[in-house]
Amino acid sequence: MIAALKPYPEYKVSDVPWLGKIPARWDVRRMKLLLREVDSRSSTGKEQLLRVSQYTGVTQRKSIDGSDAPDTRASSLVGYKRVTTDDLVINIMLAWNGSMGVSRYEGIASPAYCVYRFKSGARPWYYHELLRLPLYKGRIKTAFTGVVESRLRLYSDDLGRIEALQPPPEEQDAIVRFLGYANGRLERAIRAKRKVVALLHEQKQAIIHRAVTRGLDPTVPLKPSGIPWLGDIPKHWEMKRIKYLLREVDHRSTSGSEPLLSMRRNHGLVLFAEHFTRPPQAATLVGFKIVRPGQFVVNRMQAGNGVIFASTLTGLVSPDYAVFGPIGDANVEFLGELFRSRKVRAKFRAESKGLGTGSSGFLRLYNDRLGAIHVALPPRDEQSAILRGLADDLSGVNTAITHLEREIALLREYRTRLVADVVTGKLDVRPAARQLPAEAVAPEAAVPADDLADEVEAGSAGSEGDA
């Protein structure tokens, strides 16, 4: 069905250069004619808290521990903006990267957001797709008010001046219906591949965990470690506290000219510019921490999830991160694998301090607790041998993961292109929409929230723009 799509039979010049030609029956109107701002405030703060993401649009913001408590540091949500179903919610500081979307939920959102309601003839979910296109992100960025890129704001008057496509209402309905069907099929294919990737990562972690806690010889004699959570360890291994393996270093950039690094859970420390097209959200990189090859970077709030990596690069990381230099006789790469092993991650979580249940996303692993943790270390030459053995054992798994991730990336690229071609009128979906089953409805979220698990962006504090 998707492969059979064809262009519209007739086009016209839109008179808006960046939009080009559009279907003959479509119009171009300013956004101010299609929606209006609403500003109704919560008097109790008890409604469902919502958030806006460039990846997932508007979602419910719940505690990281799975409870119904809102994930927020605000002492009160009174005065937050009310949102009803089909309202457009925009993070005015991050609209340029697509941090906006139509809401499926009733609830409340940050006072720093803007909430809009569509007028008659404008179908919310059509504009949800249109405004999040790369084409519109570029146009929105030119409408921003501000001096420094990271401090730009999209105010209502600026949004209102943006030119928007307006197909006839029945064609908007057909587009929404078709994209609901197409996105659903593509999303199911992506999720199936992501489940396989997750299983392969579990298999990989099991192999690593066994190697860094027991070594490569399954017949090695064991001894009690004396640490309940560690259990038995190889007889010839030593117990050491982390404070004798790492020492914090705190060198700050005075120019901010060094390359920015980003932490990704399944990739380690990477160059920000090579992995992200958006600019860093920090206004300046002056004062960011300098990290050099062989040093460890720890996200204190995510150490229990394995976000602790040895760097192979020189660059800058967020001032909120901790940087450690190795001391003593330990292989840095081995330590990295050890610290990300299941038992050690669980111990990191147990030793993190914060506000407790309901706010577990704000727990932090401080130096004194990190340094007091015992780990078991083999002799230096055995550490190197374990790493070589892991490289061999994981070769097939890593290859399979790489292939699947490439397939997922291609599916996402195809979906992005398909959505763009459909909502801008390059492809006519009306015949296809008429043939769809009754259950094809509004588009699914293009990327599920757990897709963000691989990314821990440097210098993004406050990126949500709310509490």
Disulfide bonds with the S-S distance in Angstrom:
none
